[in-house]
Amino acid sequence: MGGGLYISFKRNAGSWITAKNMGKSIYTKIYEYCPVVSPYGKYLFFSRFSENSTDIYWVDADFIKDFKPADLKRKELT
């Protein structure tokens, strides 16, 4: 069993970019699901399910900026 978490960003015009697998940032061979970013964008919470357990994890969400396209990053600076 395995599952991956994907991320997408909304452009100012309202369209969404193609979702990208978050890969080794948080991927394991176990099934990850239900990602939620905290209100101020500080943490990413997600669940991980295996045959023996289900648990909720959290990580610093700072790595998410690495997935944001350059054209969206530039707009934040202006």
QUIWOQUI-V791596 format. One line per field, one symbol per residue. burial: I if it has 24 or more other C-alpha atoms within 12 Angstrom, else O. Layout:
burial->???
This chain:
burial->OOOIIIIOIOOOOOOOOOOOOIOOOIOOOOIIIOIIOOOOOOOIIIIIOOOOOOOOOOOOIOOIOOIIOOOOOOOOOO
